[in-house]
Amino acid sequence: MSRSPRPRLSPFHTLSPLPHSSPLPTLLLLLLLSLHASLLRAPSLALALSQDAIGSILADGISFDGIGPGEDFGDYEERYGVSDEDEYNADAGDSGLMGVEGVSSEWDDEQPEAPMAGVLDVDDVTLPKVADGRSKLLLLFYAPWDRFSKEMVPIYKDVARSLASHTDVLLAKVDGDRYWKLSSRYDAASYPHLVYFDKDNKLGISYEGERTAQALVSYMLHGERRGPRLPAIQAAVEAFKAGSSGEQQEAAMAQAEALVAGMSATDKDVGQLYIKAMKAALAYGEEFLRKEARRLESSLEGGGLPPSTYTKFRQQIDIAKELDPSVTNE
């Protein structure tokens, strides 16, 4: 007598204490077994997410979404489909009616932590020895992972070359991410951050001027800029300020535009900022310059700006103060 074949049971049949009409325990068990098998096949996953590894990542200030160690922006762009220009312009923010147009998205690949000729590398132990008031000192706070710090490298090198023959001037730099207590002490809430020391400022003051080699060299040798920014258009600027009617101010602005058109590229860029400020003041009233200066000051205080954008914002604030002296008293 032939036997009927025994029914083939699921391997989980005997493990489920509940009737077959309830699939939940079976699904949970399948999920657990699948996870277990994945961990067996990839033990490095558990290691990569170990407490020590995660602690190291957080301590280094590296974001899971950001650029990892040994990875350049090309890898980041390929992974996330975001271009360096998109990121750069997003960080620069909206610059408003007097704002920056066509900000370059390129930065230097040089590492700020690398040795620089004429620049001292300091830490919390050695900084007090060089910031003793005997020499003027400019200190750059940087973070190795920060692209704006990288953009500051060629600028700082140019400053060092220009000041090489001045024995009473020192340049130094410090890894603000590593020596975070120094960053906190000198209000380096974002990078790059510059602090100036001399015999009258042994505790250091934040440098808030333009972040160009020319401006930094001038500051270190002569102190803060005084007097008109563009002497060639000073008469037109004074006429604009003194104008008692819109027609007079428009005439002064037209005179300034004609002068700016014949300037060199660098001066022309600054001259265009004057023209934009004049046009905005005529279009939106005398309150505009004060409001715009306050907005730009807030942007600078917020930090996280590339040196080129920081410089433009600082120029716009200074021009607003020149065109409307009441801005200085805000």
C-alpha positions in Angstrom: 0.0 0.0 0.0 1.5 3.2 -1.1 1.9 6.0 1.3 0.8 9.5 0.4 3.8 12.0 0.5 4.2 13.8 3.8 3.5 17.5 3.5 6.7 19.7 3.2 6.7 22.1 6.1 8.2 25.5 6.2 11.4 25.6 8.3 9.7 28.2 10.5 6.5 26.1 10.9 7.5 24.5 14.2 9.0 27.8 15.5 5.7 29.7 15.4 3.5 29.2 18.5 0.7 31.1 16.7 -1.7 29.9 14.1 -0.7 30.3 10.4 -3.4 32.9 10.0 -1.0 35.4 11.8 2.1 36.0 9.7 3.6 38.7 12.0 6.0 36.4 14.0 7.2 34.7 10.8 8.0 38.1 9.2 9.8 39.3 12.3 11.9 36.2 12.4 12.7 36.5 8.7 13.9 40.0 9.3 16.1 39.0 12.2 17.7 36.2 10.3 18.3 38.4 7.3 20.0 41.0 9.5 22.1 38.3 11.1 23.2 37.0 7.8 24.1 40.5 6.6 26.3 41.1 9.6 28.0 37.7 9.1 28.7 38.6 5.4 29.9 42.1 6.3 31.6 42.2 9.7 33.3 45.4 8.7 29.9 47.2 8.9 29.6 46.6 12.6 33.2 47.8 13.0 32.6 50.9 10.9 29.7 51.9 13.1 31.3 51.0 16.4 31.2 53.5 19.2 34.9 54.4 18.8 34.6 55.0 15.1 31.6 57.2 15.4 33.2 59.1 18.3 36.3 59.7 16.1 34.1 61.0 13.2 32.3 63.4 15.5 35.5 64.5 17.2 37.0 65.4 13.8 34.0 67.5 12.9 33.3 65.4 9.8 29.7 65.2 8.6 28.3 62.0 7.3 26.9 64.1 4.4 30.1 66.0 3.8 33.5 65.4 2.3 35.3 62.5 4.0 39.0 62.0 4.7 41.0 61.6 1.5 38.1 62.6 -0.6 38.2 65.6 -2.9 35.2 67.7 -4.1 35.1 65.7 -7.3 34.1 62.6 -5.4 31.5 64.6 -3.5 30.1 66.1 -6.7 29.8 62.6 -8.3 28.1 61.1 -5.2 25.6 63.8 -4.6 25.2 65.5 -8.0 26.1 68.9 -6.5 28.6 71.1 -8.2 31.2 73.2 -6.3 29.6 76.3 -7.8 26.2 75.4 -6.4 27.6 74.9 -2.9 29.8 78.0 -3.1 27.0 80.3 -4.2 24.6 78.7 -1.7 27.0 79.5 1.1 27.7 83.0 -0.1 24.0 83.8 0.4 21.8 86.5 -1.1 23.8 89.7 -1.4 20.9 92.0 -2.1 20.7 95.0 -4.3 24.2 96.1 -3.5 25.3 92.5 -3.6 28.0 90.5 -5.2 27.6 89.3 -8.8 29.5 86.5 -10.4 31.4 85.3 -7.4 34.0 82.8 -8.5 33.5 79.3 -7.4 37.1 78.2 -7.6 39.4 77.9 -4.6 43.0 76.9 -4.1 43.7 73.2 -3.4 46.6 74.1 -1.1 46.2 72.9 2.5 46.2 75.5 5.2 47.9 73.2 7.6 50.9 72.8 5.3 54.1 74.9 6.2 54.2 78.4 4.7 57.3 80.4 4.2 57.3 83.3 6.6 54.4 82.0 8.6 54.6 80.5 12.1 52.5 77.5 13.1 51.4 78.1 16.7 49.3 76.3 19.3 48.0 77.1 22.8 51.5 76.8 24.2 53.6 78.8 21.7 51.0 81.5 20.9 51.7 83.5 24.1 55.4 83.6 23.3 54.8 85.3 20.0 51.8 87.5 20.9 53.8 89.3 23.6 53.4 92.8 22.1 57.0 93.2 20.9 56.0 92.8 17.3 52.8 93.2 15.3 51.2 89.8 14.8 48.5 88.6 12.5 47.0 85.2 13.4 45.0 83.1 11.0 42.6 80.6 12.5 41.8 77.9 10.0 40.2 74.4 9.7 41.9 71.8 7.5 38.5 70.7 6.1 37.2 74.1 5.4 37.3 75.2 1.7 37.2 78.9 2.6 40.3 78.3 4.7 41.9 76.8 1.6 41.0 79.8 -0.4 42.8 82.0 2.1 46.1 80.1 1.6 47.3 81.9 -1.5 46.2 85.3 0.0 48.1 84.6 3.2 51.2 83.5 1.2 51.1 86.8 -0.8 51.0 88.7 2.5 53.9 86.8 3.9 56.0 87.5 0.8 55.1 91.2 0.8 56.0 91.5 4.5 59.2 89.3 4.5 61.5 92.3 4.9 59.6 93.9 7.8 61.2 92.4 10.9 58.6 94.0 13.2 55.7 92.1 11.7 54.9 88.5 12.3 52.4 86.2 10.6 51.1 83.0 12.3 48.4 80.4 11.8 46.7 77.9 14.0 44.4 74.9 13.5 41.3 76.3 15.1 39.5 72.9 14.9 42.2 71.1 16.8 42.9 73.9 19.3 39.3 74.7 19.9 39.9 76.4 23.2 42.0 79.1 21.4 39.2 79.5 18.8 36.7 80.0 21.7 39.0 82.5 23.4 39.4 84.7 20.3 35.8 84.4 19.0 36.7 82.3 16.0 33.2 81.0 15.5 33.8 80.3 11.8 36.8 80.0 9.5 38.9 81.6 8.3 39.2 84.1 11.2 41.9 86.7 11.6 43.1 88.3 14.9 45.6 91.2 15.2 48.0 91.7 18.1 50.4 94.6 18.9 51.8 96.4 21.9 48.5 98.1 22.5 46.4 95.0 21.8 48.1 92.1 23.6 44.8 90.4 24.0 44.1 90.5 20.3 41.3 92.1 18.3 39.4 90.6 15.4 40.4 91.9 12.0 37.3 92.9 10.1 38.7 94.5 7.0 38.9 93.3 3.5 40.4 89.8 3.0 42.8 90.7 0.2 46.6 90.6 0.2 46.8 94.3 -0.5 44.4 95.2 2.3 46.1 93.0 4.9 49.6 94.3 4.0 48.3 97.9 4.3 46.7 97.1 7.6 49.8 95.5 9.1 52.0 98.4 7.9 49.8 101.5 8.3 46.8 100.4 10.4 43.2 100.7 9.4 42.5 102.5 6.0 41.7 106.1 6.4 40.4 108.6 3.8 38.6 108.1 0.5 38.6 104.7 -1.1 38.8 105.9 -4.7 40.3 109.4 -4.8 39.6 109.7 -8.5 35.8 109.9 -7.9 35.9 111.7 -4.6 34.6 115.0 -6.0 31.6 113.1 -7.5 31.0 111.3 -4.3 31.0 114.6 -2.3 28.7 116.2 -4.9 26.3 113.2 -4.5 26.3 113.6 -0.7 25.7 117.4 -0.9 23.0 117.2 -3.6 19.8 118.7 -2.4 17.7 117.2 -5.1 17.4 114.0 -7.1 18.5 115.8 -10.2 21.7 117.0 -8.6 22.5 113.6 -7.2 21.8 112.0 -10.6 24.2 114.4 -12.2 26.9 113.5 -9.6 26.3 109.8 -10.2 26.6 110.3 -14.0 30.0 112.0 -13.4 31.1 109.1 -11.2 30.0 106.6 -13.9 32.1 108.3 -16.5 35.2 108.3 -14.3 34.7 104.6 -13.3 34.5 103.6 -16.9 38.1 104.6 -17.5 39.6 102.9 -14.4 41.7 99.7 -14.2 39.9 96.4 -13.6 40.4 96.4 -9.8 39.4 100.0 -9.2 36.5 99.6 -11.6 35.0 96.8 -9.5 35.0 99.0 -6.5 33.7 102.0 -8.5 30.8 99.8 -9.6 29.9 99.3 -6.0 29.7 103.1 -5.5 27.4 103.4 -8.5 25.2 100.6 -7.3 25.0 102.2 -3.8 24.1 105.6 -5.4 21.4 104.1 -7.6 19.9 102.1 -4.7 19.8 105.2 -2.5 18.1 107.2 -5.3 15.6 104.5 -6.0 14.7 103.4 -2.4 15.4 106.5 -0.3 18.0 107.6 2.2 17.1 104.9 4.7 18.2 102.2 2.3 22.0 102.6 2.9 21.5 102.2 6.7 19.3 99.2 6.3 21.6 97.5 3.8 24.7 98.2 6.0 22.9 96.6 9.0 22.0 93.5 6.8 25.5 93.1 5.5 27.0 93.5 9.0 24.7 90.7 10.2 26.0 88.5 7.3 29.6 89.1 8.3 28.9 88.4 12.0 27.2 85.1 10.9 30.5 84.0 9.4 30.9 81.1 6.9 31.7 83.4 4.0 34.6 82.9 1.5 37.3 85.7 1.6 36.2 87.2 -1.7 32.5 87.6 -0.5 33.6 88.8 2.9 35.7 91.5 1.2 32.8 92.6 -1.1 30.5 92.9 1.8 33.0 94.9 3.8 33.6 97.2 0.8 29.8 97.8 0.5 29.5 98.6 4.2 32.4 101.1 4.0 30.9 102.7 0.9 27.5 103.0 2.6 29.2 104.8 5.5 31.1 107.1 3.1 27.9 108.1 1.2 25.8 108.4 4.4 27.8 109.4 7.5 24.8 108.5 9.7 25.5 104.8 8.9 28.6 105.1 11.1 26.5 105.9 14.1 24.1 102.9 13.7 
